[in-house]
Amino acid sequence: MKSAPVMLTLSDSKHVVLPVDDDSDLNVVASFDRRGEYIYTGNAKGKILVLKTDSQDLVASFRVTTGTSNTTAIKSIEFARKGSCFLINTADRIIRVYDGREILTCGRDGEPEPMQKLQDLVNRTPWKKCCFSGDGEYIVAGSARQHALYIWEKSIGNLVKILHGTRGELLLDVAWHPVRPIIASISSGVVSIWAQNQVENWSAFAPDFKELDENVEYEERESEFDIEDEDKSEPEQTGADAAEDEEVDVTSVDPIAAFCSSDEELEDSKALLYLPIAPEVEDPEENPYGPPPDAVQTSLMDEGASAEKKRQSSADGSQPPKKKPKTTNIELQGVPNDEVHPLLGVKGDGKSKKKQAGRPKGSKALSAGPHLSYCPLAGTRLWNKLLTGGRKACKQLNHLCRLLRQEGSSYFP
């Protein structure tokens, strides 16, 4: 969009335009930090600005450069759920990992050094989407050329794994599960779940456990299941034997490390950790590819009956009325009104290209209104002349249609 970043407050629907480094360069990406105290913005010239969320004051800034003084465009900024690290995906196909505390310490026009630089040295792969793992120890990046995921270890910077999806598909998005080692990737409308097969290993819980392929007859000892063995004199237990007889607490719940912050020891009891949600599907499509031609009439009758039932149920008051979504209009100064959002407009739209190619330059398209009528006897020649000729051809076609009506043509009952 041809405007600076806008911060919208949902409670009172107020918006604030964030300051930018260069008014002429509005290709800006923005992201909140982990706690929402600061806003990080980056432009096409590689400039990173750190703004205070409450006052929009500039706290720190630095420029991402390549090996020389050349700058590179910022594509995305992603923060880890745990810790103060964040990564920057740039146009030079390098993922840079920074420490947020070091950025704030350097202040304005600082020169911080990245903790890690991650890239594909062999294929020079550009990255579509990057994100951290749930614990912030690993980084996954999706290739923009194919359905492939690259996983690095943040502390060392070495490449751990490369996951290859279906060939010929382009990756759209990547997300890591906040707690479990599960990755989800989207390509061509298909969501792929990447996880490791879990094999049950009971010997890890009990060292003397033995897995049997078939049933074995067990011989019970005389005093094996007795509460107290009267015949056996047991010596005092020490060391590991005494630890086995201690009672194990199985009722208390330990805090989950993934939900605890890096600077908090205990888990927040009031925090909302999981919110289940189910989609509301009114008319599920049983056949996504459409009904056969002979079933069109039946489907129309079913839709009419379902609509009548909905009206009756709404009249009886059995179902509460649905709330209308709240819409907030943001008026920006100096921005054209007919601008289309990049997420709504599709590049390479074949329909729009065909319409532009089929209409000669300098001609005006006629809107189909009540003054225009179509006559099959006129043929395609006159009809094509109408589409490109203008009002004169329209009058000629209407005159021809009136003459045919007077002659009692079968085309006009």
Buried (B, 14 or more C-beta within 10 A) or exposed (E): BEBBBEBEEEEEEEBEBBBBBEEEEBEBBBBBBBEEEBBBBBBBBBBBBBBEBEEEEBBBBBBBBEEEEEBBBBBBBBBBBBBBBBBBBBBBBBBBBBBBEBBBEBEEEBEBEBBBEBBBEEEEBBBBBBBBBBBBBBBBBBBBEBBBBBBBBBEEEEBEEEBEBEEEBEBBEBBBBBBEEBBBBBBEEEEBEBEEEEEEEEEEEEEEEEEEEEEEEEEEEEEEEEEEEEEEEEEEEEEEEEEEEEEEEEEEEEEEEBBBBEEEEEBEEEEEEEEEEEEEEEEEEEEEEEEEEEEEEEEEEEEEEEEEEEEEEEEEEEEEEEEEEEEEEEEBEEEEEEEEEEEEEEEEEEEEEEEEEEEEEEEEEBEEEEEEBEBEEBEEEBBEBBBBBEEEBBEBBBEBBEEBBEEEBEEBE
